[in-house]
C-alpha cells in the first residue's frame, strides 16, 4: 500500500554545503515571489543545516 522512501546520503564539504544552502534559499525566494508554497524547500533546508557531521 505505501512505498518505503529511498534515503540518499551525500558527503559535502563546507563549501559545497554553503553553495547548496544558498541555492535552496534562492529557490525559496523565487517560489515566494511566485506565490507558491515553500514547505518542501523548507524541509530540505532544515535537514541540511541540522545534519550531523558524521561519516
PDB file with one MODEL, atoms N, CA, C and O in Angstrom:
MODEL        1
ATOM      1  N   UNK A   1       0.830  -1.184   0.000  1.00  0.00           N
ATOM      2  CA  UNK A   1       0.000   0.000   0.000  1.00  0.00           C
ATOM      3  C   UNK A   1       0.882   1.259   0.000  1.00  0.00           C
ATOM      4  O   UNK A   1       0.714   2.125  -0.858  1.00  0.00           O
ATOM      5  N   UNK A   2       1.810   1.367   0.942  1.00  0.00           N
ATOM      6  CA  UNK A   2       2.705   2.514   0.985  1.00  0.00           C
ATOM      7  C   UNK A   2       4.095   2.068   0.575  1.00  0.00           C
ATOM      8  O   UNK A   2       4.578   1.024   1.013  1.00  0.00           O
ATOM      9  N   UNK A   3       4.728   2.857  -0.259  1.00  0.00           N
ATOM     10  CA  UNK A   3       6.095   2.537  -0.651  1.00  0.00           C
ATOM     11  C   UNK A   3       7.067   3.141   0.358  1.00  0.00           C
ATOM     12  O   UNK A   3       6.863   4.250   0.853  1.00  0.00           O
ATOM     13  N   UNK A   4       8.110   2.405   0.649  1.00  0.00           N
ATOM     14  CA  UNK A   4       9.137   2.904   1.549  1.00  0.00           C
ATOM     15  C   UNK A   4       9.988   3.923   0.794  1.00  0.00           C
ATOM     16  O   UNK A   4      10.408   3.679  -0.337  1.00  0.00           O
ATOM     17  N   UNK A   5      10.238   5.069   1.432  1.00  0.00           N
ATOM     18  CA  UNK A   5      11.043   6.095   0.794  1.00  0.00           C
ATOM     19  C   UNK A   5      12.495   5.662   0.736  1.00  0.00           C
ATOM     20  O   UNK A   5      13.021   5.071   1.680  1.00  0.00           O
ATOM     21  N   UNK A   6      13.132   5.961  -0.379  1.00  0.00           N
ATOM     22  CA  UNK A   6      14.542   5.665  -0.524  1.00  0.00           C
ATOM     23  C   UNK A   6      15.340   6.838   0.046  1.00  0.00           C
ATOM     24  O   UNK A   6      15.107   7.989  -0.320  1.00  0.00           O
ATOM     25  N   UNK A   7      16.276   6.541   0.939  1.00  0.00           N
ATOM     26  CA  UNK A   7      17.104   7.584   1.525  1.00  0.00           C
ATOM     27  C   UNK A   7      18.396   7.704   0.741  1.00  0.00           C
ATOM     28  O   UNK A   7      18.974   6.708   0.306  1.00  0.00           O
ATOM     29  N   UNK A   8      18.836   8.934   0.569  1.00  0.00           N
ATOM     30  CA  UNK A   8      20.080   9.218  -0.128  1.00  0.00           C
ATOM     31  C   UNK A   8      20.955  10.032   0.808  1.00  0.00           C
ATOM     32  O   UNK A   8      20.489  10.987   1.430  1.00  0.00           O
ATOM     33  N   UNK A   9      22.211   9.657   0.907  1.00  0.00           N
ATOM     34  CA  UNK A   9      23.149  10.389   1.757  1.00  0.00           C
ATOM     35  C   UNK A   9      24.221  11.021   0.888  1.00  0.00           C
ATOM     36  O   UNK A   9      24.746  10.394  -0.031  1.00  0.00           O
ATOM     37  N   UNK A  10      24.535  12.268   1.191  1.00  0.00           N
ATOM     38  CA  UNK A  10      25.559  12.994   0.464  1.00  0.00           C
ATOM     39  C   UNK A  10      26.683  13.367   1.413  1.00  0.00           C
ATOM     40  O   UNK A  10      26.443  13.729   2.565  1.00  0.00           O
ATOM     41  N   UNK A  11      27.888  13.277   0.931  1.00  0.00           N
ATOM     42  CA  UNK A  11      29.039  13.769   1.685  1.00  0.00           C
ATOM     43  C   UNK A  11      29.453  15.092   1.066  1.00  0.00           C
ATOM     44  O   UNK A  11      29.893  15.134  -0.083  1.00  0.00           O
ATOM     45  N   UNK A  12      29.313  16.168   1.822  1.00  0.00           N
ATOM     46  CA  UNK A  12      29.615  17.503   1.311  1.00  0.00           C
ATOM     47  C   UNK A  12      30.654  18.167   2.194  1.00  0.00           C
ATOM     48  O   UNK A  12      30.614  18.039   3.418  1.00  0.00           O
ATOM     49  N   UNK A  13      31.593  18.884   1.566  1.00  0.00           N
ATOM     50  CA  UNK A  13      32.498  19.689   2.372  1.00  0.00           C
ATOM     51  C   UNK A  13      31.788  21.013   2.680  1.00  0.00           C
ATOM     52  O   UNK A  13      30.682  21.253   2.194  1.00  0.00           O
ATOM     53  N   UNK A  14      32.409  21.850   3.468  1.00  0.00           N
ATOM     54  CA  UNK A  14      31.732  23.073   3.914  1.00  0.00           C
ATOM     55  C   UNK A  14      31.402  24.006   2.754  1.00  0.00           C
ATOM     56  O   UNK A  14      30.370  24.676   2.781  1.00  0.00           O
ATOM     57  N   UNK A  15      32.262  24.063   1.736  1.00  0.00           N
ATOM     58  CA  UNK A  15      31.995  24.926   0.583  1.00  0.00           C
ATOM     59  C   UNK A  15      30.793  24.412  -0.207  1.00  0.00           C
ATOM     60  O   UNK A  15      29.933  25.195  -0.609  1.00  0.00           O
ATOM     61  N   UNK A  16      30.731  23.110  -0.428  1.00  0.00           N
ATOM     62  CA  UNK A  16      29.599  22.521  -1.148  1.00  0.00           C
ATOM     63  C   UNK A  16      28.302  22.707  -0.371  1.00  0.00           C
ATOM     64  O   UNK A  16      27.256  22.979  -0.959  1.00  0.00           O
ATOM     65  N   UNK A  17      28.371  22.561   0.938  1.00  0.00           N
ATOM     66  CA  UNK A  17      27.185  22.745   1.776  1.00  0.00           C
ATOM     67  C   UNK A  17      26.703  24.187   1.692  1.00  0.00           C
ATOM     68  O   UNK A  17      25.499  24.436   1.627  1.00  0.00           O
ATOM     69  N   UNK A  18      27.626  25.130   1.694  1.00  0.00           N
ATOM     70  CA  UNK A  18      27.275  26.545   1.596  1.00  0.00           C
ATOM     71  C   UNK A  18      26.619  26.856   0.249  1.00  0.00           C
ATOM     72  O   UNK A  18      25.624  27.579   0.199  1.00  0.00           O
ATOM     73  N   UNK A  19      27.165  26.319  -0.834  1.00  0.00           N
ATOM     74  CA  UNK A  19      26.598  26.534  -2.169  1.00  0.00           C
ATOM     75  C   UNK A  19      25.188  25.965  -2.240  1.00  0.00           C
ATOM     76  O   UNK A  19      24.280  26.605  -2.769  1.00  0.00           O
ATOM     77  N   UNK A  20      25.009  24.763  -1.709  1.00  0.00           N
ATOM     78  CA  UNK A  20      23.698  24.123  -1.718  1.00  0.00           C
ATOM     79  C   UNK A  20      22.691  24.944  -0.909  1.00  0.00           C
ATOM     80  O   UNK A  20      21.558  25.144  -1.345  1.00  0.00           O
ATOM     81  N   UNK A  21      23.103  25.415   0.262  1.00  0.00           N
ATOM     82  CA  UNK A  21      22.207  26.210   1.100  1.00  0.00           C
ATOM     83  C   UNK A  21      21.792  27.503   0.398  1.00  0.00           C
ATOM     84  O   UNK A  21      20.614  27.861   0.407  1.00  0.00           O
ATOM     85  N   UNK A  22      22.750  28.205  -0.211  1.00  0.00           N
ATOM     86  CA  UNK A  22      22.421  29.444  -0.918  1.00  0.00           C
ATOM     87  C   UNK A  22      21.483  29.181  -2.096  1.00  0.00           C
ATOM     88  O   UNK A  22      20.583  29.976  -2.365  1.00  0.00           O
ATOM     89  N   UNK A  23      21.692  28.079  -2.790  1.00  0.00           N
ATOM     90  CA  UNK A  23      20.812  27.733  -3.907  1.00  0.00           C
ATOM     91  C   UNK A  23      19.394  27.453  -3.441  1.00  0.00           C
ATOM     92  O   UNK A  23      18.428  27.864  -4.083  1.00  0.00           O
ATOM     93  N   UNK A  24      19.274  26.753  -2.323  1.00  0.00           N
ATOM     94  CA  UNK A  24      17.946  26.463  -1.783  1.00  0.00           C
ATOM     95  C   UNK A  24      17.235  27.727  -1.321  1.00  0.00           C
ATOM     96  O   UNK A  24      16.030  27.874  -1.523  1.00  0.00           O
ATOM     97  N   UNK A  25      17.975  28.637  -0.705  1.00  0.00           N
ATOM     98  CA  UNK A  25      17.375  29.907  -0.268  1.00  0.00           C
ATOM     99  C   UNK A  25      16.926  30.723  -1.475  1.00  0.00           C
ATOM    100  O   UNK A  25      15.858  31.335  -1.447  1.00  0.00           O
ATOM    101  N   UNK A  26      17.743  30.738  -2.547  1.00  0.00           N
ATOM    102  CA  UNK A  26      17.344  31.432  -3.777  1.00  0.00           C
ATOM    103  C   UNK A  26      16.066  30.824  -4.358  1.00  0.00           C
ATOM    104  O   UNK A  26      15.164  31.543  -4.788  1.00  0.00           O
ATOM    105  N   UNK A  27      16.002  29.488  -4.365  1.00  0.00           N
ATOM    106  CA  UNK A  27      14.806  28.810  -4.869  1.00  0.00           C
ATOM    107  C   UNK A  27      13.593  29.173  -4.028  1.00  0.00           C
ATOM    108  O   UNK A  27      12.512  29.427  -4.559  1.00  0.00           O
ATOM    109  N   UNK A  28      13.777  29.197  -2.713  1.00  0.00           N
ATOM    110  CA  UNK A  28      12.673  29.541  -1.818  1.00  0.00           C
ATOM    111  C   UNK A  28      12.187  30.964  -2.095  1.00  0.00           C
ATOM    112  O   UNK A  28      10.981  31.206  -2.143  1.00  0.00           O
ATOM    113  N   UNK A  29      13.105  31.894  -2.277  1.00  0.00           N
ATOM    114  CA  UNK A  29      12.728  33.281  -2.550  1.00  0.00           C
ATOM    115  C   UNK A  29      11.962  33.407  -3.868  1.00  0.00           C
ATOM    116  O   UNK A  29      11.000  34.170  -3.956  1.00  0.00           O
ATOM    117  N   UNK A  30      12.391  32.654  -4.903  1.00  0.00           N
ATOM    118  CA  UNK A  30      11.665  32.670  -6.168  1.00  0.00           C
ATOM    119  C   UNK A  30      10.260  32.109  -6.015  1.00  0.00           C
ATOM    120  O   UNK A  30       9.302  32.628  -6.588  1.00  0.00           O
ATOM    121  N   UNK A  31      10.153  31.043  -5.234  1.00  0.00           N
ATOM    122  CA  UNK A  31       8.839  30.437  -5.016  1.00  0.00           C
ATOM    123  C   UNK A  31       7.914  31.382  -4.258  1.00  0.00           C
ATOM    124  O   UNK A  31       6.724  31.461  -4.562  1.00  0.00           O
ATOM    125  N   UNK A  32       8.450  32.096  -3.279  1.00  0.00           N
ATOM    126  CA  UNK A  32       7.651  33.075  -2.530  1.00  0.00           C
ATOM    127  C   UNK A  32       7.170  34.171  -3.476  1.00  0.00           C
ATOM    128  O   UNK A  32       6.008  34.576  -3.421  1.00  0.00           O
ATOM    129  N   UNK A  33       8.062  34.653  -4.346  1.00  0.00           N
ATOM    130  CA  UNK A  33       7.704  35.706  -5.302  1.00  0.00           C
ATOM    131  C   UNK A  33       6.604  35.242  -6.254  1.00  0.00           C
ATOM    132  O   UNK A  33       5.785  36.042  -6.707  1.00  0.00           O
ATOM    133  N   UNK A  34       6.591  33.938  -6.555  1.00  0.00           N
ATOM    134  CA  UNK A  34       5.569  33.376  -7.439  1.00  0.00           C
ATOM    135  C   UNK A  34       4.293  32.997  -6.692  1.00  0.00           C
ATOM    136  O   UNK A  34       3.321  32.560  -7.308  1.00  0.00           O
ATOM    137  N   UNK A  35       4.291  33.160  -5.375  1.00  0.00           N
ATOM    138  CA  UNK A  35       3.115  32.836  -4.582  1.00  0.00           C
ATOM    139  C   UNK A  35       2.935  31.347  -4.350  1.00  0.00           C
ATOM    140  O   UNK A  35       1.823  30.895  -4.077  1.00  0.00           O
ATOM    141  N   UNK A  36       4.017  30.573  -4.453  1.00  0.00           N
ATOM    142  CA  UNK A  36       3.946  29.126  -4.277  1.00  0.00           C
ATOM    143  C   UNK A  36       4.324  28.743  -2.845  1.00  0.00           C
ATOM    144  O   UNK A  36       4.992  29.500  -2.141  1.00  0.00           O
ATOM    145  N   UNK A  37       3.889  27.572  -2.438  1.00  0.00           N
ATOM    146  CA  UNK A  37       4.242  27.049  -1.128  1.00  0.00           C
ATOM    147  C   UNK A  37       5.708  26.638  -1.115  1.00  0.00           C
ATOM    148  O   UNK A  37       6.234  26.153  -2.117  1.00  0.00           O
ATOM    149  N   UNK A  38       6.367  26.835   0.030  1.00  0.00           N
ATOM    150  CA  UNK A  38       7.795  26.534   0.136  1.00  0.00           C
ATOM    151  C   UNK A  38       8.080  25.415   1.138  1.00  0.00           C
ATOM    152  O   UNK A  38       9.226  25.220   1.542  1.00  0.00           O
ATOM    153  N   UNK A  39       7.060  24.694   1.531  1.00  0.00           N
ATOM    154  CA  UNK A  39       7.230  23.669   2.561  1.00  0.00           C
ATOM    155  C   UNK A  39       8.295  22.645   2.202  1.00  0.00           C
ATOM    156  O   UNK A  39       9.106  22.277   3.052  1.00  0.00           O
ATOM    157  N   UNK A  40       8.309  22.184   0.970  1.00  0.00           N
ATOM    158  CA  UNK A  40       9.271  21.143   0.577  1.00  0.00           C
ATOM    159  C   UNK A  40      10.704  21.678   0.641  1.00  0.00           C
ATOM    160  O   UNK A  40      11.609  20.974   1.091  1.00  0.00           O
ATOM    161  N   UNK A  41      10.913  22.919   0.194  1.00  0.00           N
ATOM    162  CA  UNK A  41      12.252  23.509   0.241  1.00  0.00           C
ATOM    163  C   UNK A  41      12.650  23.764   1.693  1.00  0.00           C
ATOM    164  O   UNK A  41      13.807  23.564   2.063  1.00  0.00           O
ATOM    165  N   UNK A  42      11.703  24.201   2.510  1.00  0.00           N
ATOM    166  CA  UNK A  42      11.980  24.417   3.934  1.00  0.00           C
ATOM    167  C   UNK A  42      12.456  23.128   4.602  1.00  0.00           C
ATOM    168  O   UNK A  42      13.376  23.149   5.419  1.00  0.00           O
ATOM    169  N   UNK A  43      11.831  22.018   4.253  1.00  0.00           N
ATOM    170  CA  UNK A  43      12.216  20.723   4.831  1.00  0.00           C
ATOM    171  C   UNK A  43      13.651  20.361   4.468  1.00  0.00           C
ATOM    172  O   UNK A  43      14.402  19.877   5.316  1.00  0.00           O
ATOM    173  N   UNK A  44      14.034  20.589   3.226  1.00  0.00           N
ATOM    174  CA  UNK A  44      15.393  20.258   2.785  1.00  0.00           C
ATOM    175  C   UNK A  44      16.410  21.179   3.450  1.00  0.00           C
ATOM    176  O   UNK A  44      17.480  20.727   3.856  1.00  0.00           O
ATOM    177  N   UNK A  45      16.088  22.463   3.564  1.00  0.00           N
ATOM    178  CA  UNK A  45      16.985  23.409   4.242  1.00  0.00           C
ATOM    179  C   UNK A  45      17.195  22.982   5.684  1.00  0.00           C
ATOM    180  O   UNK A  45      18.321  22.987   6.182  1.00  0.00           O
ATOM    181  N   UNK A  46      16.120  22.616   6.350  1.00  0.00           N
ATOM    182  CA  UNK A  46      16.221  22.186   7.745  1.00  0.00           C
ATOM    183  C   UNK A  46      17.096  20.941   7.874  1.00  0.00           C
ATOM    184  O   UNK A  46      17.926  20.858   8.779  1.00  0.00           O
ATOM    185  N   UNK A  47      16.917  19.982   6.982  1.00  0.00           N
ATOM    186  CA  UNK A  47      17.745  18.775   7.016  1.00  0.00           C
ATOM    187  C   UNK A  47      19.214  19.106   6.786  1.00  0.00           C
ATOM    188  O   UNK A  47      20.096  18.515   7.410  1.00  0.00           O
ATOM    189  N   UNK A  48      19.471  20.051   5.890  1.00  0.00           N
ATOM    190  CA  UNK A  48      20.852  20.413   5.572  1.00  0.00           C
ATOM    191  C   UNK A  48      21.542  21.079   6.755  1.00  0.00           C
ATOM    192  O   UNK A  48      22.682  20.742   7.072  1.00  0.00           O
ATOM    193  N   UNK A  49      20.871  22.015   7.410  1.00  0.00           N
ATOM    194  CA  UNK A  49      21.521  22.748   8.486  1.00  0.00           C
ATOM    195  C   UNK A  49      21.578  21.973   9.792  1.00  0.00           C
ATOM    196  O   UNK A  49      22.386  22.301  10.662  1.00  0.00           O
ATOM    197  N   UNK A  50      20.737  20.949   9.952  1.00  0.00           N
ATOM    198  CA  UNK A  50      20.756  20.160  11.181  1.00  0.00           C
ATOM    199  C   UNK A  50      21.487  18.837  11.030  1.00  0.00           C
ATOM    200  O   UNK A  50      21.548  18.047  11.972  1.00  0.00           O
ATOM    201  N   UNK A  51      22.046  18.590   9.843  1.00  0.00           N
ATOM    202  CA  UNK A  51      22.745  17.318   9.598  1.00  0.00           C
ATOM    203  C   UNK A  51      23.983  17.237  10.474  1.00  0.00           C
ATOM    204  O   UNK A  51      24.715  18.214  10.634  1.00  0.00           O
ATOM    205  N   UNK A  52      24.204  16.064  11.033  1.00  0.00           N
ATOM    206  CA  UNK A  52      25.411  15.862  11.823  1.00  0.00           C
ATOM    207  C   UNK A  52      26.581  15.702  10.870  1.00  0.00           C
ATOM    208  O   UNK A  52      26.388  15.369   9.700  1.00  0.00           O
ATOM    209  N   UNK A  53      27.761  15.929  11.345  1.00  0.00           N
ATOM    210  CA  UNK A  53      28.952  15.835  10.519  1.00  0.00           C
ATOM    211  C   UNK A  53      29.547  14.445  10.493  1.00  0.00           C
ATOM    212  O   UNK A  53      30.714  14.285  10.136  1.00  0.00           O
ATOM    213  N   UNK A  54      28.776  13.434  10.863  1.00  0.00           N
ATOM    214  CA  UNK A  54      29.297  12.067  10.911  1.00  0.00           C
ATOM    215  C   UNK A  54      29.499  11.511   9.517  1.00  0.00           C
ATOM    216  O   UNK A  54      28.780  11.864   8.582  1.00  0.00           O
ATOM    217  N   UNK A  55      30.484  10.640   9.387  1.00  0.00           N
ATOM    218  CA  UNK A  55      30.740   9.971   8.104  1.00  0.00           C
ATOM    219  C   UNK A  55      30.491   8.505   8.231  1.00  0.00           C
ATOM    220  O   UNK A  55      30.651   7.765   7.261  1.00  0.00           O
TER     221      UNK A  55
ENDMDL
END
